[in-house]
């Protein structure tokens, strides 16, 4: 099988359609489709069901995808190790992370590592806590940053830091000077909510789930930059760790107040890697720097 065909197969699965995969790979959609058809003809099986809303793997396609991910990861790992022997530290590192870490901590770390590994490329995807776990186990990410939870033996926790979830608001908000807030305290005020389903009970408390169902949700969005702008404008209260708002809290522009929920106060952010996968030199370097950064939070 040609390596390009395997790469195209993986990207079609990730993107959900040939058109989107072609855009991501910067090639013509006809070229991607031709490689997929060639694979199907060579293997004498149908790899995808062509549906009105995109491409869905058949059971045979799922088997091949597992092989593709292992093969491509092994190839990328081998190239990185060979380049390392030649003094060329290259490779590609795929990161899945909570969006709150994309605003400050992770860009600072990536800047340090990128300066030391000029030939390394990176892809960074914001994901929900559960989806970080899924991407790591599916081989779609090399390392992940998410809330600490019992994910099982497939993932190894490298380092973690305390990351309690509290109420974040403009410094002018009536609740900004409080030392502790209950959900009953918050119910009279508009809330700014992270759009989407709540994570599993490993990450939230029953009290918070009940509050979110009863809250006056003024804005809901999956974009933390948008939420931050609305918070600055005093348009509601959000519920995050301090990690995405350290600068605003330090300058006094915004206030972060602990919540009367032991589950949310005990939250930790952790750095995870797949247990059975060998990491590239660049990925190992990034893991070391991330672990050091978590220790300083």
N, C-alpha and C positions, 0 to 999 in steps of 0.2 A: 504494500500500500504506500502511496506517495505521501510524504510528510505534510504537504500542503492540504491534501484532502482531509487528513486527520485534524489539522488545525481548523479548517473550514467547518468540519462537523462539530467540533467543540464550540465554535463561535456561534453557529446557528442555534445550538441548544441554549447557549447563554442568552442570546439576543431574542430568541423566540420566532425569528423569521429570517428568510434569506436576504431580504432587502436591508434589514437592520444589521445583519452580520456583515454584509458587503460594505455598508457605510463604516462600520467599526474597523474593518480590515483595509479600507481604502482600495477596494477592487470593484470590478463590475459585478452586479448581481448575477449576470449570466455565467460568469466564471465560477462563482460559488455553487450555483445550481448544477453546472456541468460536472463539478467534482463530486457532488453528492450523488448524482445519477450514475457516475462512473463507479463509485464505491458500491452502490446498490447492484449494479450490473456485475461487478467483479465477485461480490459475495453471494449473488443470486437471492437476495432478500430485500424486503422493503424496510428502510431504516426509519422513515418518518411517515406519519399520517399527515397529509396536507389538508388542514382545516381552514375554514373561512377566517379564523382569528389568528392563524399562524401555524407553525410546525410543531407536532408533538411526536416524541420518540415512540416507536413500537417497542415491544419487549426485546426484540433482537437488537434494536438500536441502543437500548439501555445497556445491554451486555457489551456492545462495542464501545460505548462511551466510557465505561469503566476501564477498558483496555487503553483507550486513547488517552485518558487523563494520566494513567500510570506511565505510558510510553513517553508522552510529551514532557512530563515532569522529570522522568529519568534522563531524557535527552538534555533538557535545560540544566539539570544538575551536573551532568558530565561535562558540558561546555564550560560551565562556571568553574569546575574543578581544574579543567585543562588550562583555562585562561589564568587561573590563580597560580598554577605552576610556572606559567610564562610571565608572571608579574602583571598580568592584565586582569584586574578584578572587575569582572563583568557579571551579567545575569539579569534576571527580572524578578522583582519581589512583589507579590500580591498581598495587599493588606485589606482586611475587613475590620471596620471599627464603628463604635458608637459615634454618632455625628457630633456630640459635644466635644470629643477629643480632636476633631478636625479644625477647630477654631484657633487653638493656641498650642497645646502640648505637642501633638503629632507633627505639625509643620516645622516646629523648632528642631525636633529630633531628625526629621528627614533632611533638613538643610545640612545638619552636621554630617550625616552619613553620606549624602549625595556629594558633598565636597571631597570626601575621602575615596569614594567609588565613582569616579567620573563616567565610567562605562556602564554603570548599572541603571536600569530603568525601573520605574515603580508604577503600580496602579493601586489606587486607594478608593475603596467603596464604602460609603456610609450605609450601615445596616442596623436593623433592630437587634437586641441582645440574642434572641433565638436564631436569627438569620446569620449572625457571626458564627455561631456554633455549626449551623448547617453548611456554610461555605467551607469551613475548615475540614469538616468530615467528608465533604464531597470532593475535596481536592481543588476547589475553586480559589482558595486563599492559602497563603503560606503561613501567615500568622494573624492573630485576631486580638482585638481589644474589646472587652465586653464586661458586663457585671459578672462577678464571681458566682458560680453556681455548680451543682454536682452534675457535670456534663458526662461523666463516665470515663473509662480508661482510654478512649480514643484520643483524648486531648490532654496535654500536659500544661499545668499552670506554672509559668516561669516566675512571675512576680506579680504583686498586687499592691494596691494603695487604698486607703479609706476614701470613700466617695459617697457620703450620705446624700440622700435626695431631700431637698428642702424647698421652701417657697421663695421664689425670686421675684423682685418687684422694683419699681422705681423708688428712689430714696424719699420721694414726696408722698408715697402711698400711706394711708392711715395706719397700716399694720407694720410699717417698716421699722419702727422702734421697738417692736416686741422681741422678747428673748426666746419665746416658744409659741407655736401656733397649733391649735387643734383644727380638725376639719370643720367643726362647728363654727369656729372663728372665721373661716374662709368662705363659708357658704353664702353670706350676703354680698360678696364681691365677685365681679366678672373674672372668669378664668381663661387663661390661654393654654390650650391643650395640644400636646403632640398628637398629630392625626394618626389614625390607625388603631388596630386592636391593642389592648394592653398586653404586655409580656405575660409569661406564665407566673404562677404564684411564687416561683423561685426569686422573682425580682420585685414584686409589689406586695402590699398588704391588702387584706380584705377591706380595711377601712378606706384605703385610697381608691379602690375599685368602686366602693359604694359612693364615695364623695364625687368621683368623676361622673357617675351616672346621674347625680343630683345637681351638679354644679351648673352655674350660669355660664355656659361656654360662649364667649364673645368671639374668639378667633380660634380656629383649629388649622394646623398646618404641619407638614412634614419637613419644613425648611426652618432650621434653627436660627438662621440669619433673620428671617422674617419675624419669627417669634421675638427675637432679641430687640428688633426695632419697635415692635408694638409694646414691649415691656418698657423700653426707654420712654415711650410716649405716655406712660402711665395708664395704659388701656386695660390692665388686668394683672393677674398673678400667674406666674408659670411655676413649673415643678421640675427642677433639674438639680444636678450636682453643682457645686461651685466651679467646676473645672472650665466650663464654657464662659464664665463671667468673672474670672479672676481680676481682669483689668478694671472692669466697671465697679466691682466691689471695692478694690483697693483705692480707687479715686473718689469713692463715696457717691458715685452716680446711681448705683443700684444697691439694694440690700438683700441679703440672703438670710432667711430665718429658719431654724430647725423646726421639724414637724414632730408632733407627739405621736410618733409611730416607730416602735423599736425596729421593725423590719426595714423601714426606709433609712433609719439612722445607722444601721449596721451594714449597709451596702458597701461593697468594695469593687473597684475596677481591676480587672486582671489581664495579663498578657498570656495568651494561649498559643501553643503550637501543636500540630498533630504529633502524637506519640511515636508512630512508626515511620515517620518520614525524615529522611536526611536533609538538612537545610544547607543551602548554598553558603559560601563564605560571606557574601553580601548580606544575606538574610541573617546569618549568625551575628554579624556586626550590628545590624539593626536591632536584633533582640537584646544584645548587650546594652546598647545605648538606651533603649526603651526601658529596660529593667532599672538602669541607673536613674532615669527620669522619674519613674514611678516611685522610687525610694525617696525622692525629694518633695513629692506632692504633700 
